[in-house]
Amino acid sequence: MKKTVMTGMAAITMLAAPLTAAAEAPKWQNVNVNETLQEEDGSLFNSENYNFLKYSKVDDKLQEIAEQSNRITVESSAESSGGHDLYTVTISDPTAKGKYGYQKSLRKKMFKNPEKAQAFIEKHPDFKVPVMINASIHGTEFVGSDAALQLIERFATADDEQTKDLLEDHILIFNVVANPDGRINATRFNSNGIDLNRDFITQSQAETRHTVELIKEWNPMVFLDLHGYVKGYGGKEHPGLIEPCTPPHNPNYEYDLFSKWALDQAEAMEGSIVDNRADYENTNTSGVDYQSMTGTYIPQRDDDAGWDDYPPIFTPMYAMYHGAYGYTLEAPTNDWDGVQWHYDAVMGALEFSDDNKEQMIKDQIEVFKRGIQFDHPYHTEGFFPQAYILPVDETDPTATEKAVEHLMFNDIEISESKKAFEYDGVSYPAGTYIVDMSQAKAGLANTMLWDGEDITDITPSMYDISAWNLPELWGFEAVEVGADNSFNVKTNDVKKVKADGELTGNGPYVIPNSSVKAINLVNSLVKNGFEVTRDGEQFFVDADKSPELRKLVEASGITVKSTGTVEGEPLTSQKVTILKDGGMNKAQSHAGTLLALERLGFEVQEITPRELAEQGLGDTDVFFYSGTSSLVSYNNWTPNAEFGLENEAQYQAFKENIHSFVEDGGKYIAVGAGASDAAKQLGLTDVTVHKGDYNSNGIVRVNYGTGSLTSGYETTDYGFVYRPVWYTDVEGTDVHATYKDSSNFFMAGHWEDRADAQGKPVMIKEKDQDVTLIGLEAGFRDHTDYLFRLFSNAIYSK
């Protein structure tokens, strides 16, 4: 439920003036340990800091402004992962403020009848366009929120002609502090260790879902994402960065419509910054001469590759699928000059949209019209399928149901067949889900459901991931219906997804090893005292039908049936511990695996390298190392000093404690490239670890074995790699999975020089100790649901 903080009237002074010197370096404290609102004064992840406005003061500041303005609405409609308010501010002239519903209904008309929407614009030139400003999604990039607060204060209270003119044509929506946890803890990531600006295809975090809700609610014409800090890409006279991007551009965009305006609007932002250069303080610590700048770095104009907009994981790139002209803005410095740089850039963007709003709106509507009319003139014929069929597994529909709910949450229309039908020789029952691609947001639907492509030969490198296929990485089927195929199925619109599981028969019962929800059910049953066994392929519950059992099964979403016999060994609750990364770079590298284990239903304890060296692993049953190999180094980057090992003695203690754990029967599981290197360094394996480049990633074909470590997977199935790993000299191990021995084992993404990995082991287990190496990134960013069960298999297997 939305919580309106306050609205009001009149005017006040601007936010605190810039300082001329950076704040003294703060005393660093452990991230994510603030049991009260203990806020950092700066971040050791930054080379420079200033006296930014603390998160705890944001509410007071917004209420102070709201008490004196009738243009502003302040709401807290959601909380961060750490339980902190996410503030949304909307500003418009008072005559529009009471008509937000009307404005939004006009936006909705774009998706149902775009021709009428375009005609309305021609008849009503006073139509106001929404512009969304998303501030400081990375917590250490403090300048974004401070600039947003200055802009809020100006547009709520100022009476100069420029302010009034811009408010005549705009409704401004501010996501004021997009990452409260990061601002409080002085980390780039949120309290779950996730980089939120990598989460917009998965939407696993509360903060991401909040931003998606705002984008859906307003469908902004322009989306500005305020970041930092980029100084040197464009040379000394061009500090900072403003998108649009270099190639490759994702083929699911209607990029020709975006390109008509993007560069010109970016240069308008650049011009606004340069025009105001005399106002910058040029603090001695910044290393940037703002007063001598002649521009900024605009990747599309100034470069050939290296800053792409290919993956829809970034906030502005995701907003582009909703028709927005989306831009990442990277301020040069972490000081009040950086705040002003953002302020000036936003003003330039608003001036440009003020001058061009009618044609820009029409082109935004054209995106939706092309989708509805299945007319994509700048795409290869047949690129977009006519539809996707999403079959449902009767026993375990949970992966498909999650996908359908996710698509619907993203404004994608889903229907279900009224009757059974046949397509391409396969029969589908009534109720089968169908995504008709003749819809307004077809580009977003397709980017979530398509197979992806191998772009290795298109560009020398990628800024981040290059493949994200939801069907293959979430574990559901999406059948393409070709654009030229005959397909006429009568359907009903889907309003709600049935998600209740079903318990049939009187017991005992069998549970398939089929999904995240199935494993979560198994762990719930064990915790609730039910006798559960595993035979390597599936699970058995030796119990009679009862209300408690039925309740747990219904909550799981799967169908659990009676079976004649109970097989396998009893399962017991496992104490799982994972090595904690305090934040080596852009996120906590163990965070994805941690979240995957928790979603599987395991209770997981985090332990830092230093704690492990000092205390050992105690009564831990299973230990996970997932993340950078730097966790076993004592040459730490300053922000990690409190987490990492201090000296050679601690390193030796760490190593001895690990070996004692394994020798006493503990289970050690290493996930990914860094963990594989660490296992080798710690003397837990004699294999040779091979790695691809840091920017290599994508979806691969994997040959899985038939043992319990790989149960629930097909002989040839999917995997995901991020800095790919493979092993040789594996004589002392049992090989449980290999890359497919075929030149096309790499399906989608970017991976140069991959031939040496073809057919090589990617999942192994030592023969003489319980040490498993999983080269796949099975818990990547809480995204690769289909691979999570590799973790539960490894935990359960003897």
N, C-alpha and C positions, 0 to 999 in steps of 0.2 A: 504494500500500500504506500502511496506517495505521501511524504510528510512535508508540507509546506512550511518553510522556516519563517519567512516574513516578506511582506511587500509594504511599500510606503512611498514618501514623496520628499522633494527638495534636493539639496546639494551639499557636498563636503569636499575636503581637500584630497589631493591625489595621494596614492600609496607612498610609503616612505621613500625618500630620495636616495639615489645611488650613493654609495660610499666611495671614497677615493682610494681605499686600501683594502686588500683582502683580509678576512678574519684570520685570527691566529689559528694554526692547525689544531683541530680538536683532539681530545683524548678519545681513542677508538674503543668501542665496546662491542661485544659479541652481537651479531645481527640476530634478529628474531628471538630475542630473549626478554623483550620488554614486557613484563607482566603488568606494569602500569604504563602510562603514556610517557615513557622516558625517551626523549627525542634527542637525536644527534645534532650537533651544531654544524657538522659538515661531514664529508665523506672522504675516507682515505682511498676510495676508488677514483677520486678526482685529484688532479694535480693542483687545483686551485679551488678555494671556497670563499664564500661571502656570507653576510648576515641575512640570508633568505628568510622569508616569513615562514614560521613553523606551522606545521599542519594544525596544531592545537589552537592557533590563532585565526585560522581561516573562517571558522563559524562566526566568531565575533566580528571579523571584518565584513563578512557578507551581511550580517544582521545590521551592522552600523550603516552600510550603504542602503539596505532595503528600507530602513526606517525613514530615509530621506528621499525616496524616489518612487514615483508611481509607474515607472517603466519596467521594473524588475520583478521577477518571480524567482525565489530561491527554494529549491526542493532537495530533500534527501530521500531518494527513492530506492536505494540499495546500500549494501555494506560490502566492504572489501573482504578478501579471504581472511584477514586478520580481525574483522569485526568493526572496521572504521567506516564512518559515513562517506558516501560518494555524493558530492554536491553537484547539482545541475542548476545552472542559472540561465534563464531566458530573458532577453531584453528586446523590447520593441517600443515604438511610440505608443502612448496610452490608448489611442483609438484602435490599435490592432491587438493590444494585450488581452482584451475580452473576447477576441474572435479567433483564438488559437484553434479551436475545433473546426471552424470554417476553413482556416488556412490549411489545416491538415487534410480535410476532406477534399480540397482542391488538389492536394498532392496525390491523394489516393486515386483521383480521377485519371491520373496519368497511367495507372496500371490497368484500368478497366476500359477507358475510352480515351486514348491519347489524342485523337483528333479533336474531341470536344475540349480537352485541356488546352491544346494549342490555340483553338479558336477563342477560348475564354481569355487567354493572355493577350491576344490581339485587341480584344474589346475592352480589357481592363488593364491599362498600362501601369496602374498603381499597385498591381499585385506584388506582394512582398516575398522575397526569396530567403529561405533559411540558409544560414551559414553556420557551420559547427566548428568550434575551436576546442581541440582535445589537448589538454595540457599535462606535461610531465608524466607520460605513461612509464617512463623510466625514472625511478625515484631519485637517482643522483643527478638528474638533469633539472635542477631546481628552477632554472630561469623560466621555464614554460609556464608554471603556475603563477609565478610573480608577474609575468607579463599579462596573463589572463586576468589577474586581479586588477591591474592597472587599466586594462581595457574595459572591464566590467564597471569600474568606478567612473571612467570617462563617459561611457555610453548610458549609464544610469543617471548621471548628474549634470553633465556639461550641457551648455546651451549655445555653443558656438554653431555657426552655420554648417560647417563640415559634419559635425556630429548629427545635427538635425536632418541634414540631407541624406546621410547614410541610413539613418533610422527610418526614413520614409520608404526606403526600398528593401530593407533587410529585417529579418528576425534573427537575432544572434543567440546561439545555443552554446554554452560553455560547459564542458566536462572539466571542472575547475582543478581537481587533483585526481588524475586518472589512476594513480597508484599511491594511495595513502600509506600503505605499509612501507613502501620503498622510501617515501619522503621521511617518515618517522625514523626508520632504521638506517637511513643513508645508504640504501642498496639500490641497484638497478632493478632488481626483481621484487616480486611481492613476497608475502610471508610463506607461501608454498614453494619459493625458490624458482618460480616460473617467470621468464621474460614475457611480459604481457604483449609486447609487440611482435611476438612469434606465435600467438595463440588464436588468431582469427579464423583459421579453418577448423580448428578443434573446438574452440570456445569452452575450454575446460574450467576456466576460472571465473569467479563471480564478477570481477572487474571487467573482463572481456564481455560477458553477457550483458552487463549494464550498458556498455558502449554500443553493443549491437542493438539493444532496445532503443537507445536514443536515435541511432541511424534509421531504424525502421519507423520510429514515431514521426520523425521530421523529414526523412529523405532529403538531406541537405543538398543544395546545389553545389556548394563549395565545402570542402572538408580540409581543415588546416591542423596538422599534427605537430605540436611544438616540442622540439628535441634540442639536444646539444651533445657533444661539442666538436665541431669540425673547423679547424683553423686553416690547414695548409693545402687542401686539394687544389684550390685555384690560385695559389701563390699569395704573396703578402698583400697585394692590392685587392684580392677577391676573397676575403674571409667568409666563412659560413657556407651553407649549402641550401639550395632550394630546388626541389624536384620540379619538372618531370625528369624521368630516368633515362639511362642508356638502355639499349636492347640487351637481352631479349625481352619483348613485351608478351605477356600472356595472350595466347590466341583467343581466349574466351572473352576478352574485352571487345567492345566496339571502339577500337583505339583511334580510328579516323575521326570520330566525333570528339573525343577527348583532346586529340592533338590540334584541333582547330583553335583551341583556346589556351592550352596548358602553357606553352612556352611564352606566349604574350602575357599571361597573368603572372607567371614567374618573373618576367622582366619588369612588370609593374611593381611587384614586391621589391625587387632589387633596386628599382629607381627610387622608391620611397625611402629605403635604407640610405642610399647614397645622398639623397637630397637633404637628409637630416644629420649628416656626418659631423657637422660642427658641434652638435649637442652631446657627443660622446665624451666621456671623462678620460679615456685612455689610461686606465689604471696601470701602475708600474709593473704589476705582476702578470698582466694578461698576455704580453708578448704580441699583441695585435695593435697596429696603428689604425684605429677606426677612422681617424680624421683624414687619412690619406687614401682610404679605400675608393676604388672606382667601380666596384661591382661585387658580385658574389659568384660562387661556383654553381653553375646549373648543369647537372650531368648531361642531359640530352644535348645541350648546346656545346658544351666544353669538352666532351670526352666520347670515346667509342664504346667502352665497356666498363664494368666494375661496380655500377650502382644501378641494378636492374629493378624492375617492378613485376617480375615474373610470378613469384609465389603470392597467393592471396592471404598469407599469414600476417602481413603488416597491416596496420590499421587503415592508412589511406588507400592501400591497394584493395582491401576488402570493401571500403566505402565506394570505390569506383564501380563495383558490381551493383550498387544501388543507384547508379547514375551520377554520383558526385564527381566533381573535379577535385581529385584528392592529391594532397601535397604533404610530404615530409619537409619540415623546416628545421635545419640544424644550426643553432646559434654558434658563434665561434668560441665564446668564453663563458665561464661560470662566474659571472659577476654582474653588476648592474648594467654594464654596457651590453652584455648578452641579453639581459631583460629588454633593454631598449631596442636591440636588433629585432627581437621577436615582435615587439610592439609596432615598430615601423613596418615590418613585413606584413603583418595582419592589416594594417591601415592601407597599404598598397593593394592588397588583395581585394579589400572592400571597395576601394575606389574603382578598381577595374570591373568588378561585378556590377557596381552601380552604373557604370557607363555601358555595359554590354548585357545586362540581365535578360532582356527579351530574347535575344538570339541564343544565349547560353542555355536558357530554360528550354527553348524549343529543341535544341540539340540533346539536352538531357532527356526530354520526352521522347525524342527519336530513338534513343536506346531502347526504351520500353516498347515503342511501336514496332521496331524490328523484331523483338522477341515475340510479341503477340501475333504478328503477321507471318512469323517464321520466314523472315526476309533479312538475310545477312549479306549485303552486297559486297562487302570487303573480305569475306571469308571464302575459302575454297568450297565449291559445291559439295554438299554432303558432310561438311565438318561437323555440323550440329545434327545429331540423330533426331528422328521424329519423336521418339519417346524412349524412356527407360522402363523396363519391367523389373519390379523388385519382388521376387518370390519370397514366401514366408515358410520357414521350416516349422512344421507342426509341433515338434517336440521342443525346440528351442528357438523361438522367434525373436529373441531379445536383441540380437545385433541389427536385424532389419527394423525392428520397432524403434530402436535408438536412432537409426539413420532417418527414418520417416519423421520422428519428432524433431530431429535436428534440422532437416530440410524445412519443415513447417515453421520452426522458430526463425528461420532465415527468409521468411516471406515467399517460400517456394510452394507452389500449389501442387497438392497430391490428390489423386483420386484412387478409387478402388473399383474393380470390375464388378458389375451387377451379376454376371453369370460366368460360368467356366468358359474358357476360350483356348484357342491353340495358336501358337506362333512358332514358325520355323521348326515344325515337327514336334514341339513340346506342348503338353497340355498344362494349363494353369487353372486352379480352382477359382470359384467366385470369391471375391474379397482380396484378390491379388492387387498389390499397390502398383500404381502407374504414375510416372512423371511425364506428363505431356509437355513437350518442349516448345509448344506455341504459347508462351507466357512471358510476362513482362521481364522477369528476372532470369531469363533463360541462360544468360552467361554465368550467373552464380550457380545455377543448378548444374550446368555442364562442368564447371570447374571442380565441383564437389564429386561428380560421378564418373567423369571420363577416365580413360586409362592413363593419361599423361603421355609424355613423349621423351625420347632420348635426345637431349639438347647438347650433348658433348661437343659435337662438331659445329654448333651454332655460335658458341661464345667461348673465350678462353677460360673464364671462371665465373662463378656465381657468388652473389653476396650471401645467400643462405640456401635453404633447401630448394630442390628442383622438382620434387615429386611428392604427392600427398594423397594418392588415390584412396578415397574413403571405403569403397567396397573391399578392396584388397587388404587394407590396413585396419579396417574395423570388422571384417569378417562377414559380409553379406554379399549377395549376388545382385548385380545390376546388368540386365540384358539389354543391349542396345537394339532399338528398332531403327533400321536404316532410313534415311530421309526419303528414299524412293520406294520403300516397301509398302505393301498394302496392309493397313492396320486400322481396323475400325471396331473398337470395343466400347460398348456402352458402360458408362461409369457413374459413380456418385462421388461428390467431393468428400474428402476426409476431414472431419472436424476434430476428432479425438482418436488417439491410438489406444486400443485395448492392450493393457499391460499386465493383467493378472495371470499368475501361474495357476496350474491345476494339479491336484493330487487325485490320482485314480487308483481304485483297488484298495485292498485292505492290508497290504504289506506282506513281506518286506519289499523295499523299493530299490530301483536302480536310477542313478543320476548320470547322464552322459557328461563326458569331459569335453564340453562343446563351446563354452563362452565364459566371459568374465563373470556374468551373473550366476552361471552354474557353479563355478568355483567359490564364489562368495556364499552361495547357499550351503555348499559343503562345509565351509569354515563356520558358518552360523550354526549349523547342526552340531558340529563338534563342540563349539563353545556352550551350546545349550544342553549338553549332556547326552546327545544321541550317539549310538554306536554306529560309526561310519567306517567302512573298509574300502580299500582300493585294490583292484587286481591288475593295475598297470594301464588299463584302457578306460575304465569307468569306475563309478563309486556305488556302493551299496549302503542302504540304511536298514539296519535290522530293527525294525520297529513296526508296531501296529498303527493304524490310522488314529490320529488324535487331533483335537482342535489346535494344539500348539504346533504340531507338524504341518497341518494344513495352512496355518497362518504364515509360517516361514516360506513354504512353497509358493503360496499365492504372491507374496511380496517379491519373490525371485523372478517371476515372469515366465518360468519354464514349466513344462509338463513333466511330472514325475509319475511313473507307472510302477505297478507291482511287478515283481519278478519271482521266479520259483526258488532260486538259490542265492545265498549270500557268499561271496568269495573274497579272497585277498586278506591283507593284514590290517588290523585296526589303525585308524589315524588318531593322533593326539595333537593337541595344540602345540604349535612350534613357536619358540621365542626367536624372533627374527631381528637382527641388528644390521644396520647399514652404515657405512663409513660416510660421515658428513663432510660435504664440501661447503666451506663458508662463503663461497662466491669467488671462484678463481677468475672469472671473466664476465660474460654477459648474463650468466644465470648460475644457479647451483647445479653442477653437473650430475649430481645424484638424484635431483628432484623428480625427474620423470619416472625413474625406477621406483622411488619411494611411493609416489602417487599410484603407480600401477599395483604395487604390493598391497597398498591400503584398499584399493578398489576390489582386489581379489579377496579381501576379507582378512588379511593378516594384520596383526598388531605389530608395528615396527618401531624399534627404538633407534634413534640416531646416536652416533658416537663420533667424536672428532678424532683425528690422528693422535693428538696429544693425550686425550683421555684413554685411548686404546693402549698407548705406550705406558701410561702410568697405572692403569687399572686392569688391563687385559679384557677379555670378553665375558668373564663371569659365567653365568648359566645360559649363555646364548646357545641355541641349537643350530642356527643357520646364519652365516655372515655373508653379506653382499658388499662387494666393492664394485661400484658403478660410477665412473667418472674419470677425471683427469689423473694421470700418473703422478702429477705434482703433489698429490696428497701424501706421498711417501718421500717427499723431499724436505730437507731442512734449510734450503735456500729459498725462503718464501718471499713473495711479493708482500709489501707492507700490510695491505688489508687482510691478509690471511695469517699474519703472525700469531694472532691469538688462537687460531684453529690448528695451525700446522705444527710440525715437529721443530724443535729448537736447535738440536745438535746431533752429532753422531751417536751419542749415548742413547738419546731418545729413539733414534732410528733403529738401533740395535735392539732396544727393548720392544719396540713395535714389532719387529721381525720375529723375535723370540716368542712373543705372545701369540702371534699368528700361527707359528709352527706348533706351539703347545696346544693351541685350540684344535688344529687339524689332527695332530697325533692322538689327541684324546677322543677322536671320533666326531669332531665338529664338521659341519658341511660348509665349504667355502665356494662361493659362486662369483665369478668375475664377468662383468658385462661391458662389452665394447672395447675400443682400441686402448684407451688409457688403462683400463683395468687389466687387460691382457699384458700390457707392458709391465704393470706393477707386479702381476703374478710371476712373471719371468724374473724381475728384479729381486723379488722376495725369495726366490728359489723354490717356488711351488710347482714349477713345470720346467721341463727341458726342451719343450718344443721351440721352434723358431717362429716368431711373431712377425708377420708382414703387414704393412699398412699402406693404404692409398693416401692421396693428398688430403689435407685438412678440409678443402672445400668440395671433396667428392662425396656424393650422397645419392640415394635413390632406392627404388624398389627392385628387388632381385628375385630370381627363381632359385629355389633351394630344394635339394633332394634330402628329405628327412628320413631318418632310420625308422625302424619298427619297434624300438624299445620304449620304456616308460618315460624317458626324457623327452620324447617327441610325440607322445600319444595325443590324439586329437587333431593331427595334421596329416594331410595327404602325402603320398610318396614324393610327389613334386608339388610344391606349394610356394607361398610368398614369404619374403623377408624384407627387412629394411636396413640400410646401412648409412652411417654418418661417420665419415672417415673409415672406409671399409677395412676389415681385418680378415686375414686368412692365415692358416697355420701349415707348416711343414715340419718334417722330422718328428712325426707323431707316433713313433713305434711304441712308446710307453703309455699310450692313451687308447681309449675306445672312441672312434669317430662316430658321432651321432647325426651330423648334418654336414653337407657339402654344398657349395655353389653348384648349380646344374652344369654338367659337363657339355656345354653347348655355347657357341659364340653369342647367342642371343639371351644368355642368362640374365643380362642387365636389361630391365624392361623400360624404366623411365628415370630420368634424372640427369646427373652430370658426373661422369667418372672417366677420366683419361687413363690410359695405360692399364687397363683392367684385364688384359689377356692372361696375365700370370695367375690371376685368382680363379680362372675358370676351372671348375671341377675340384677345387681345393677345399679342405675341411674348414668349417666355420663354427662348428660346435663340437667340443671334445670333452672327455672326462678322463682324468688320470686313473690308471689301473690300480695303483697301490695306495691311493688316498682319495678322500671324498672332495676333490677339487674339480669344479666344472668351469670351463671357459666358453662363454657365449659371445661370439664375435658380432652377432647382429645387435642392433640397437633396439632391443625388444620393448623397452619402456620409454621410447623417445618422446619427451615433452607431454606425457599423458595422452599420446596420440595413437600409438600402434596397438589398439585393443586386441587385435587378432593374435598378436605375438605375446601378450601378457602371460598366457598359459605356459609358455616356456619356463617362466619363473616358478609357477606352482608345480609344474612337472619336476623341476630340479629340486624343489623343496621336499616333495613327497617321495621322490625316488630313493631307493636304498643304494 
